[in-house]
Amino acid sequence: MQALYHFSEDPSIDRFRPHVPATNPTKPPAVWAIEFGWLERVRTTNLFRYRFDPAIFGPSEASGQWVSNEPVEAVDVDPVGDLLAAHVTAGIEVRAVPSLWPLRDLVQSDRWDFSIVRMRNAAVRP
């Protein structure tokens, strides 16, 4: 693995504290789901990609995620640009749904290879 990435709206993070999550770009997701209420934010958010040397990261319990248990500094940081265009270029299907909770419940009901993070940002469970 050549690099791991962390994404943030903050372009000025100098040092990441332990347990920083990172993703492996060699295994991009096949599908992202977002809630309808987040469509405008996806269109307008300025997101930044932090690149890390994977040497001090180990696999996380969340599928496709890696974690560092010690402070780490990024090798570099770049703006992502148009988020929807980036997904199209990567061949990732984007689905908009009224609520992520039914999807979360479905994937947790079986032994699927999945990761759902930031459920704290999901709309209230219907």
Chimera marker file (.cmm) of the C-alpha trace (Angstrom):
<marker_set name="trace">
<marker id="1" x="0.000" y="0.000" z="0.000" r="1" g="1" b="0" radius="0.5"/>
<marker id="2" x="1.504" y="3.319" z="-1.071" r="1" g="1" b="0" radius="0.5"/>
<marker id="3" x="-0.640" y="5.803" z="0.865" r="1" g="1" b="0" radius="0.5"/>
<marker id="4" x="-3.638" y="6.255" z="3.123" r="1" g="1" b="0" radius="0.5"/>
<marker id="5" x="-5.988" y="9.234" z="3.086" r="1" g="1" b="0" radius="0.5"/>
<marker id="6" x="-8.078" y="11.216" z="5.538" r="1" g="1" b="0" radius="0.5"/>
<marker id="7" x="-10.636" y="13.775" z="4.347" r="1" g="1" b="0" radius="0.5"/>
<marker id="8" x="-11.577" y="16.980" z="6.156" r="1" g="1" b="0" radius="0.5"/>
<marker id="9" x="-13.128" y="20.378" z="5.527" r="1" g="1" b="0" radius="0.5"/>
<marker id="10" x="-10.197" y="21.864" z="7.490" r="1" g="1" b="0" radius="0.5"/>
<marker id="11" x="-7.103" y="22.435" z="5.303" r="1" g="1" b="0" radius="0.5"/>
<marker id="12" x="-4.852" y="23.457" z="8.215" r="1" g="1" b="0" radius="0.5"/>
<marker id="13" x="-4.431" y="20.335" z="10.376" r="1" g="1" b="0" radius="0.5"/>
<marker id="14" x="-0.725" y="20.037" z="11.263" r="1" g="1" b="0" radius="0.5"/>
<marker id="15" x="-0.774" y="16.888" z="13.349" r="1" g="1" b="0" radius="0.5"/>
<marker id="16" x="-3.399" y="14.200" z="13.729" r="1" g="1" b="0" radius="0.5"/>
<marker id="17" x="-3.948" y="12.698" z="17.172" r="1" g="1" b="0" radius="0.5"/>
<marker id="18" x="-4.026" y="8.939" z="17.853" r="1" g="1" b="0" radius="0.5"/>
<marker id="19" x="-6.867" y="6.942" z="16.351" r="1" g="1" b="0" radius="0.5"/>
<marker id="20" x="-7.029" y="9.063" z="13.214" r="1" g="1" b="0" radius="0.5"/>
<marker id="21" x="-8.990" y="7.044" z="10.629" r="1" g="1" b="0" radius="0.5"/>
<marker id="22" x="-7.649" y="6.737" z="7.095" r="1" g="1" b="0" radius="0.5"/>
<marker id="23" x="-8.827" y="4.944" z="3.958" r="1" g="1" b="0" radius="0.5"/>
<marker id="24" x="-7.034" y="2.796" z="1.432" r="1" g="1" b="0" radius="0.5"/>
<marker id="25" x="-7.465" y="4.196" z="-2.098" r="1" g="1" b="0" radius="0.5"/>
<marker id="26" x="-6.783" y="0.822" z="-3.730" r="1" g="1" b="0" radius="0.5"/>
<marker id="27" x="-10.173" y="-0.391" z="-2.481" r="1" g="1" b="0" radius="0.5"/>
<marker id="28" x="-12.620" y="2.432" z="-3.241" r="1" g="1" b="0" radius="0.5"/>
<marker id="29" x="-16.236" y="1.930" z="-2.212" r="1" g="1" b="0" radius="0.5"/>
<marker id="30" x="-18.666" y="0.668" z="-4.816" r="1" g="1" b="0" radius="0.5"/>
<marker id="31" x="-21.557" y="2.724" z="-3.429" r="1" g="1" b="0" radius="0.5"/>
<marker id="32" x="-21.897" y="5.811" z="-1.213" r="1" g="1" b="0" radius="0.5"/>
<marker id="33" x="-25.295" y="6.720" z="0.229" r="1" g="1" b="0" radius="0.5"/>
<marker id="34" x="-26.147" y="10.191" z="1.465" r="1" g="1" b="0" radius="0.5"/>
<marker id="35" x="-29.334" y="11.588" z="2.869" r="1" g="1" b="0" radius="0.5"/>
<marker id="36" x="-31.416" y="14.001" z="0.795" r="1" g="1" b="0" radius="0.5"/>
<marker id="37" x="-30.701" y="16.697" z="3.362" r="1" g="1" b="0" radius="0.5"/>
<marker id="38" x="-26.967" y="16.526" z="2.533" r="1" g="1" b="0" radius="0.5"/>
<marker id="39" x="-27.172" y="16.989" z="-1.255" r="1" g="1" b="0" radius="0.5"/>
<marker id="40" x="-26.578" y="20.743" z="-1.185" r="1" g="1" b="0" radius="0.5"/>
<marker id="41" x="-23.653" y="20.346" z="1.203" r="1" g="1" b="0" radius="0.5"/>
<marker id="42" x="-22.055" y="17.744" z="-1.085" r="1" g="1" b="0" radius="0.5"/>
<marker id="43" x="-22.377" y="20.198" z="-3.964" r="1" g="1" b="0" radius="0.5"/>
<marker id="44" x="-20.817" y="23.129" z="-2.066" r="1" g="1" b="0" radius="0.5"/>
<marker id="45" x="-18.334" y="21.693" z="0.458" r="1" g="1" b="0" radius="0.5"/>
<marker id="46" x="-14.629" y="22.385" z="0.048" r="1" g="1" b="0" radius="0.5"/>
<marker id="47" x="-13.031" y="19.108" z="1.075" r="1" g="1" b="0" radius="0.5"/>
<marker id="48" x="-9.315" y="18.405" z="1.507" r="1" g="1" b="0" radius="0.5"/>
<marker id="49" x="-7.448" y="15.097" z="1.169" r="1" g="1" b="0" radius="0.5"/>
<marker id="50" x="-4.616" y="14.438" z="3.607" r="1" g="1" b="0" radius="0.5"/>
<marker id="51" x="-2.120" y="11.800" z="2.437" r="1" g="1" b="0" radius="0.5"/>
<marker id="52" x="-0.265" y="9.634" z="4.975" r="1" g="1" b="0" radius="0.5"/>
<marker id="53" x="2.583" y="7.171" z="4.907" r="1" g="1" b="0" radius="0.5"/>
<marker id="54" x="0.841" y="3.907" z="5.862" r="1" g="1" b="0" radius="0.5"/>
<marker id="55" x="3.808" y="2.578" z="7.885" r="1" g="1" b="0" radius="0.5"/>
<marker id="56" x="2.351" y="3.475" z="11.300" r="1" g="1" b="0" radius="0.5"/>
<marker id="57" x="-1.250" y="2.537" z="10.522" r="1" g="1" b="0" radius="0.5"/>
<marker id="58" x="-2.958" y="-0.775" z="11.208" r="1" g="1" b="0" radius="0.5"/>
<marker id="59" x="-6.319" y="-2.163" z="10.090" r="1" g="1" b="0" radius="0.5"/>
<marker id="60" x="-9.410" y="-0.925" z="11.894" r="1" g="1" b="0" radius="0.5"/>
<marker id="61" x="-12.534" y="-2.847" z="12.811" r="1" g="1" b="0" radius="0.5"/>
<marker id="62" x="-14.400" y="-0.768" z="10.204" r="1" g="1" b="0" radius="0.5"/>
<marker id="63" x="-14.072" y="-2.304" z="6.757" r="1" g="1" b="0" radius="0.5"/>
<marker id="64" x="-11.650" y="-0.443" z="4.504" r="1" g="1" b="0" radius="0.5"/>
<marker id="65" x="-10.444" y="1.784" z="7.339" r="1" g="1" b="0" radius="0.5"/>
<marker id="66" x="-6.972" y="2.042" z="8.861" r="1" g="1" b="0" radius="0.5"/>
<marker id="67" x="-6.040" y="3.680" z="12.153" r="1" g="1" b="0" radius="0.5"/>
<marker id="68" x="-2.917" y="5.120" z="13.779" r="1" g="1" b="0" radius="0.5"/>
<marker id="69" x="-2.449" y="4.723" z="17.513" r="1" g="1" b="0" radius="0.5"/>
<marker id="70" x="0.184" y="7.459" z="17.636" r="1" g="1" b="0" radius="0.5"/>
<marker id="71" x="0.267" y="11.064" z="16.406" r="1" g="1" b="0" radius="0.5"/>
<marker id="72" x="0.887" y="11.396" z="12.673" r="1" g="1" b="0" radius="0.5"/>
<marker id="73" x="1.620" y="14.221" z="10.264" r="1" g="1" b="0" radius="0.5"/>
<marker id="74" x="0.325" y="14.251" z="6.715" r="1" g="1" b="0" radius="0.5"/>
<marker id="75" x="2.762" y="13.952" z="3.817" r="1" g="1" b="0" radius="0.5"/>
<marker id="76" x="0.677" y="16.530" z="1.938" r="1" g="1" b="0" radius="0.5"/>
<marker id="77" x="-2.817" y="17.969" z="1.624" r="1" g="1" b="0" radius="0.5"/>
<marker id="78" x="-4.740" y="18.733" z="-1.577" r="1" g="1" b="0" radius="0.5"/>
<marker id="79" x="-8.199" y="20.133" z="-2.339" r="1" g="1" b="0" radius="0.5"/>
<marker id="80" x="-10.600" y="17.490" z="-3.644" r="1" g="1" b="0" radius="0.5"/>
<marker id="81" x="-12.616" y="19.819" z="-5.882" r="1" g="1" b="0" radius="0.5"/>
<marker id="82" x="-16.042" y="18.826" z="-7.204" r="1" g="1" b="0" radius="0.5"/>
<marker id="83" x="-17.098" y="15.909" z="-4.961" r="1" g="1" b="0" radius="0.5"/>
<marker id="84" x="-19.700" y="14.462" z="-7.309" r="1" g="1" b="0" radius="0.5"/>
<marker id="85" x="-17.292" y="14.623" z="-10.256" r="1" g="1" b="0" radius="0.5"/>
<marker id="86" x="-14.631" y="12.871" z="-8.146" r="1" g="1" b="0" radius="0.5"/>
<marker id="87" x="-17.070" y="10.023" z="-7.463" r="1" g="1" b="0" radius="0.5"/>
<marker id="88" x="-17.970" y="9.742" z="-11.152" r="1" g="1" b="0" radius="0.5"/>
<marker id="89" x="-14.283" y="9.643" z="-12.110" r="1" g="1" b="0" radius="0.5"/>
<marker id="90" x="-13.650" y="6.897" z="-9.535" r="1" g="1" b="0" radius="0.5"/>
<marker id="91" x="-16.659" y="4.886" z="-10.754" r="1" g="1" b="0" radius="0.5"/>
<marker id="92" x="-18.420" y="5.114" z="-7.395" r="1" g="1" b="0" radius="0.5"/>
<marker id="93" x="-22.213" y="5.040" z="-7.433" r="1" g="1" b="0" radius="0.5"/>
<marker id="94" x="-23.815" y="7.758" z="-5.301" r="1" g="1" b="0" radius="0.5"/>
<marker id="95" x="-27.321" y="7.233" z="-3.962" r="1" g="1" b="0" radius="0.5"/>
<marker id="96" x="-29.464" y="9.779" z="-2.177" r="1" g="1" b="0" radius="0.5"/>
<marker id="97" x="-31.925" y="8.375" z="0.339" r="1" g="1" b="0" radius="0.5"/>
<marker id="98" x="-34.386" y="9.925" z="2.797" r="1" g="1" b="0" radius="0.5"/>
<marker id="99" x="-32.615" y="8.290" z="5.771" r="1" g="1" b="0" radius="0.5"/>
<marker id="100" x="-29.450" y="6.217" z="6.261" r="1" g="1" b="0" radius="0.5"/>
<marker id="101" x="-30.930" y="4.247" z="9.165" r="1" g="1" b="0" radius="0.5"/>
<marker id="102" x="-32.734" y="1.561" z="7.095" r="1" g="1" b="0" radius="0.5"/>
<marker id="103" x="-29.526" y="0.988" z="5.087" r="1" g="1" b="0" radius="0.5"/>
<marker id="104" x="-27.461" y="0.767" z="8.290" r="1" g="1" b="0" radius="0.5"/>
<marker id="105" x="-29.909" y="-1.738" z="9.772" r="1" g="1" b="0" radius="0.5"/>
<marker id="106" x="-29.841" y="-3.833" z="6.584" r="1" g="1" b="0" radius="0.5"/>
<marker id="107" x="-26.065" y="-4.095" z="6.310" r="1" g="1" b="0" radius="0.5"/>
<marker id="108" x="-25.706" y="-4.897" z="10.000" r="1" g="1" b="0" radius="0.5"/>
<marker id="109" x="-28.229" y="-7.725" z="9.684" r="1" g="1" b="0" radius="0.5"/>
<marker id="110" x="-25.875" y="-9.873" z="7.597" r="1" g="1" b="0" radius="0.5"/>
<marker id="111" x="-22.164" y="-10.517" z="7.167" r="1" g="1" b="0" radius="0.5"/>
<marker id="112" x="-21.595" y="-7.872" z="4.515" r="1" g="1" b="0" radius="0.5"/>
<marker id="113" x="-18.265" y="-6.139" z="4.031" r="1" g="1" b="0" radius="0.5"/>
<marker id="114" x="-19.318" y="-2.613" z="4.939" r="1" g="1" b="0" radius="0.5"/>
<marker id="115" x="-18.456" y="0.507" z="6.834" r="1" g="1" b="0" radius="0.5"/>
<marker id="116" x="-20.888" y="3.197" z="7.893" r="1" g="1" b="0" radius="0.5"/>
<marker id="117" x="-19.227" y="6.064" z="9.697" r="1" g="1" b="0" radius="0.5"/>
<marker id="118" x="-20.527" y="9.364" z="11.023" r="1" g="1" b="0" radius="0.5"/>
<marker id="119" x="-24.027" y="8.101" z="11.770" r="1" g="1" b="0" radius="0.5"/>
<marker id="120" x="-24.120" y="10.952" z="14.304" r="1" g="1" b="0" radius="0.5"/>
<marker id="121" x="-24.767" y="13.174" z="11.251" r="1" g="1" b="0" radius="0.5"/>
<marker id="122" x="-27.716" y="11.091" z="10.061" r="1" g="1" b="0" radius="0.5"/>
<marker id="123" x="-31.240" y="12.391" z="10.329" r="1" g="1" b="0" radius="0.5"/>
<marker id="124" x="-33.280" y="11.235" z="13.277" r="1" g="1" b="0" radius="0.5"/>
<marker id="125" x="-34.257" y="7.580" z="12.966" r="1" g="1" b="0" radius="0.5"/>
<marker id="126" x="-37.738" y="7.378" z="11.384" r="1" g="1" b="0" radius="0.5"/>
<link id1="1" id2="2" r="1" g="1" b="0" radius="0.2"/>
<link id1="2" id2="3" r="1" g="1" b="0" radius="0.2"/>
<link id1="3" id2="4" r="1" g="1" b="0" radius="0.2"/>
<link id1="4" id2="5" r="1" g="1" b="0" radius="0.2"/>
<link id1="5" id2="6" r="1" g="1" b="0" radius="0.2"/>
<link id1="6" id2="7" r="1" g="1" b="0" radius="0.2"/>
<link id1="7" id2="8" r="1" g="1" b="0" radius="0.2"/>
<link id1="8" id2="9" r="1" g="1" b="0" radius="0.2"/>
<link id1="9" id2="10" r="1" g="1" b="0" radius="0.2"/>
<link id1="10" id2="11" r="1" g="1" b="0" radius="0.2"/>
<link id1="11" id2="12" r="1" g="1" b="0" radius="0.2"/>
<link id1="12" id2="13" r="1" g="1" b="0" radius="0.2"/>
<link id1="13" id2="14" r="1" g="1" b="0" radius="0.2"/>
<link id1="14" id2="15" r="1" g="1" b="0" radius="0.2"/>
<link id1="15" id2="16" r="1" g="1" b="0" radius="0.2"/>
<link id1="16" id2="17" r="1" g="1" b="0" radius="0.2"/>
<link id1="17" id2="18" r="1" g="1" b="0" radius="0.2"/>
<link id1="18" id2="19" r="1" g="1" b="0" radius="0.2"/>
<link id1="19" id2="20" r="1" g="1" b="0" radius="0.2"/>
<link id1="20" id2="21" r="1" g="1" b="0" radius="0.2"/>
<link id1="21" id2="22" r="1" g="1" b="0" radius="0.2"/>
<link id1="22" id2="23" r="1" g="1" b="0" radius="0.2"/>
<link id1="23" id2="24" r="1" g="1" b="0" radius="0.2"/>
<link id1="24" id2="25" r="1" g="1" b="0" radius="0.2"/>
<link id1="25" id2="26" r="1" g="1" b="0" radius="0.2"/>
<link id1="26" id2="27" r="1" g="1" b="0" radius="0.2"/>
<link id1="27" id2="28" r="1" g="1" b="0" radius="0.2"/>
<link id1="28" id2="29" r="1" g="1" b="0" radius="0.2"/>
<link id1="29" id2="30" r="1" g="1" b="0" radius="0.2"/>
<link id1="30" id2="31" r="1" g="1" b="0" radius="0.2"/>
<link id1="31" id2="32" r="1" g="1" b="0" radius="0.2"/>
<link id1="32" id2="33" r="1" g="1" b="0" radius="0.2"/>
<link id1="33" id2="34" r="1" g="1" b="0" radius="0.2"/>
<link id1="34" id2="35" r="1" g="1" b="0" radius="0.2"/>
<link id1="35" id2="36" r="1" g="1" b="0" radius="0.2"/>
<link id1="36" id2="37" r="1" g="1" b="0" radius="0.2"/>
<link id1="37" id2="38" r="1" g="1" b="0" radius="0.2"/>
<link id1="38" id2="39" r="1" g="1" b="0" radius="0.2"/>
<link id1="39" id2="40" r="1" g="1" b="0" radius="0.2"/>
<link id1="40" id2="41" r="1" g="1" b="0" radius="0.2"/>
<link id1="41" id2="42" r="1" g="1" b="0" radius="0.2"/>
<link id1="42" id2="43" r="1" g="1" b="0" radius="0.2"/>
<link id1="43" id2="44" r="1" g="1" b="0" radius="0.2"/>
<link id1="44" id2="45" r="1" g="1" b="0" radius="0.2"/>
<link id1="45" id2="46" r="1" g="1" b="0" radius="0.2"/>
<link id1="46" id2="47" r="1" g="1" b="0" radius="0.2"/>
<link id1="47" id2="48" r="1" g="1" b="0" radius="0.2"/>
<link id1="48" id2="49" r="1" g="1" b="0" radius="0.2"/>
<link id1="49" id2="50" r="1" g="1" b="0" radius="0.2"/>
<link id1="50" id2="51" r="1" g="1" b="0" radius="0.2"/>
<link id1="51" id2="52" r="1" g="1" b="0" radius="0.2"/>
<link id1="52" id2="53" r="1" g="1" b="0" radius="0.2"/>
<link id1="53" id2="54" r="1" g="1" b="0" radius="0.2"/>
<link id1="54" id2="55" r="1" g="1" b="0" radius="0.2"/>
<link id1="55" id2="56" r="1" g="1" b="0" radius="0.2"/>
<link id1="56" id2="57" r="1" g="1" b="0" radius="0.2"/>
<link id1="57" id2="58" r="1" g="1" b="0" radius="0.2"/>
<link id1="58" id2="59" r="1" g="1" b="0" radius="0.2"/>
<link id1="59" id2="60" r="1" g="1" b="0" radius="0.2"/>
<link id1="60" id2="61" r="1" g="1" b="0" radius="0.2"/>
<link id1="61" id2="62" r="1" g="1" b="0" radius="0.2"/>
<link id1="62" id2="63" r="1" g="1" b="0" radius="0.2"/>
<link id1="63" id2="64" r="1" g="1" b="0" radius="0.2"/>
<link id1="64" id2="65" r="1" g="1" b="0" radius="0.2"/>
<link id1="65" id2="66" r="1" g="1" b="0" radius="0.2"/>
<link id1="66" id2="67" r="1" g="1" b="0" radius="0.2"/>
<link id1="67" id2="68" r="1" g="1" b="0" radius="0.2"/>
<link id1="68" id2="69" r="1" g="1" b="0" radius="0.2"/>
<link id1="69" id2="70" r="1" g="1" b="0" radius="0.2"/>
<link id1="70" id2="71" r="1" g="1" b="0" radius="0.2"/>
<link id1="71" id2="72" r="1" g="1" b="0" radius="0.2"/>
<link id1="72" id2="73" r="1" g="1" b="0" radius="0.2"/>
<link id1="73" id2="74" r="1" g="1" b="0" radius="0.2"/>
<link id1="74" id2="75" r="1" g="1" b="0" radius="0.2"/>
<link id1="75" id2="76" r="1" g="1" b="0" radius="0.2"/>
<link id1="76" id2="77" r="1" g="1" b="0" radius="0.2"/>
<link id1="77" id2="78" r="1" g="1" b="0" radius="0.2"/>
<link id1="78" id2="79" r="1" g="1" b="0" radius="0.2"/>
<link id1="79" id2="80" r="1" g="1" b="0" radius="0.2"/>
<link id1="80" id2="81" r="1" g="1" b="0" radius="0.2"/>
<link id1="81" id2="82" r="1" g="1" b="0" radius="0.2"/>
<link id1="82" id2="83" r="1" g="1" b="0" radius="0.2"/>
<link id1="83" id2="84" r="1" g="1" b="0" radius="0.2"/>
<link id1="84" id2="85" r="1" g="1" b="0" radius="0.2"/>
<link id1="85" id2="86" r="1" g="1" b="0" radius="0.2"/>
<link id1="86" id2="87" r="1" g="1" b="0" radius="0.2"/>
<link id1="87" id2="88" r="1" g="1" b="0" radius="0.2"/>
<link id1="88" id2="89" r="1" g="1" b="0" radius="0.2"/>
<link id1="89" id2="90" r="1" g="1" b="0" radius="0.2"/>
<link id1="90" id2="91" r="1" g="1" b="0" radius="0.2"/>
<link id1="91" id2="92" r="1" g="1" b="0" radius="0.2"/>
<link id1="92" id2="93" r="1" g="1" b="0" radius="0.2"/>
<link id1="93" id2="94" r="1" g="1" b="0" radius="0.2"/>
<link id1="94" id2="95" r="1" g="1" b="0" radius="0.2"/>
<link id1="95" id2="96" r="1" g="1" b="0" radius="0.2"/>
<link id1="96" id2="97" r="1" g="1" b="0" radius="0.2"/>
<link id1="97" id2="98" r="1" g="1" b="0" radius="0.2"/>
<link id1="98" id2="99" r="1" g="1" b="0" radius="0.2"/>
<link id1="99" id2="100" r="1" g="1" b="0" radius="0.2"/>
<link id1="100" id2="101" r="1" g="1" b="0" radius="0.2"/>
<link id1="101" id2="102" r="1" g="1" b="0" radius="0.2"/>
<link id1="102" id2="103" r="1" g="1" b="0" radius="0.2"/>
<link id1="103" id2="104" r="1" g="1" b="0" radius="0.2"/>
<link id1="104" id2="105" r="1" g="1" b="0" radius="0.2"/>
<link id1="105" id2="106" r="1" g="1" b="0" radius="0.2"/>
<link id1="106" id2="107" r="1" g="1" b="0" radius="0.2"/>
<link id1="107" id2="108" r="1" g="1" b="0" radius="0.2"/>
<link id1="108" id2="109" r="1" g="1" b="0" radius="0.2"/>
<link id1="109" id2="110" r="1" g="1" b="0" radius="0.2"/>
<link id1="110" id2="111" r="1" g="1" b="0" radius="0.2"/>
<link id1="111" id2="112" r="1" g="1" b="0" radius="0.2"/>
<link id1="112" id2="113" r="1" g="1" b="0" radius="0.2"/>
<link id1="113" id2="114" r="1" g="1" b="0" radius="0.2"/>
<link id1="114" id2="115" r="1" g="1" b="0" radius="0.2"/>
<link id1="115" id2="116" r="1" g="1" b="0" radius="0.2"/>
<link id1="116" id2="117" r="1" g="1" b="0" radius="0.2"/>
<link id1="117" id2="118" r="1" g="1" b="0" radius="0.2"/>
<link id1="118" id2="119" r="1" g="1" b="0" radius="0.2"/>
<link id1="119" id2="120" r="1" g="1" b="0" radius="0.2"/>
<link id1="120" id2="121" r="1" g="1" b="0" radius="0.2"/>
<link id1="121" id2="122" r="1" g="1" b="0" radius="0.2"/>
<link id1="122" id2="123" r="1" g="1" b="0" radius="0.2"/>
<link id1="123" id2="124" r="1" g="1" b="0" radius="0.2"/>
<link id1="124" id2="125" r="1" g="1" b="0" radius="0.2"/>
<link id1="125" id2="126" r="1" g="1" b="0" radius="0.2"/>
</marker_set>
